[in-house]
Amino acid sequence: MQRKIIVTGDGSSSLLVEKMGETFHSRHGAVQESVYVYIENGLKKIKKKELSILEFGFGTGLNALLTANHALKHDLKIRYETVEAYPLTLEEYVLLNYEDFVQATISLKKLHEIPWNTPSPIILNNHFSILKHQQKIEYFSVSQKFDLIYFDVFGYDYQPELWQKEILQKAFDFLIPGGLFVTYACKGVVNRNLQEIGFEVHKLKGPPGKREMTLAVKNI
């Protein structure tokens, strides 16, 4: 998978998959998109001091970095798991500039250096632990239940198979009753799939450059 570093609209970096023409983050701003979608409209809506998060698509590690930082700032204890089929290489992630924008308590490099597929979460501090699964989402399974899911895979137009009912059903099953599913996307076919599975779907105002995003609740 050929990828190259790009600079997005807010000055923060991302990656472009050249063959697909798809970026890992919004071209309008990588950091501002992740903060708005996953922290402001995901993590901050969970009113618990201890919680668990599952991320579909570790990618650049930006969502994990922001979450770890938020956990320390707000005295939370977060157990974080993430699944990714194609991790970044050292040559790629050392060029990402997120720490110019985030006063991080854990380095991005450290997050990427954590081994994949360890038997238990790696504890980075009293506020944040992480377990990384290198696997295709289609084959991923876990017994742990989660309060929140960050769904941050490539867009429907590029990888529609990751937005089908079978994958979204996995997300539903991995959540606790009342758990939240949050994504940058707000495509009609995806939201209909979410509703048919049993989610209560909410369309929210999107981050800069995008009209809407989706927050879904497992009301069971």
Number of C-alpha atoms within 10 A of each C-alpha: 8 9 18 12 15 17 17 19 16 15 18 21 22 28 24 19 14 12 9 14 9 17 20 20 25 21 22 18 20 23 24 19 22 21 18 16 25 26 18 12 21 20 23 11 12 15 8 13 12 15 16 21 24 26 23 23 24 26 25 22 19 22 21 24 22 22 21 27 19 20 19 18 11 10 12 18 19 22 20 23 22 22 23 20 16 13 19 17 10 11 8 15 20 12 12 21 16 22 15 10 12 13 12 17 17 18 15 21 14 10 19 20 12 15 12 16 13 12 9 10 16 17 12 15 12 12 20 24 18 23 20 24 24 17 17 14 17 12 7 15 12 10 7 11 17 23 21 27 27 26 21 21 22 19 16 16 10 12 12 11 12 19 22 15 16 13 15 19 17 15 23 23 15 20 23 17 15 15 21 27 29 24 20 25 23 20 15 9 12 18 21 14 17 24 15 12 16 16 24 17 17 15 15 15 15 18 19 15 12 14 12 16 19 21 23 23 21 22 12 11
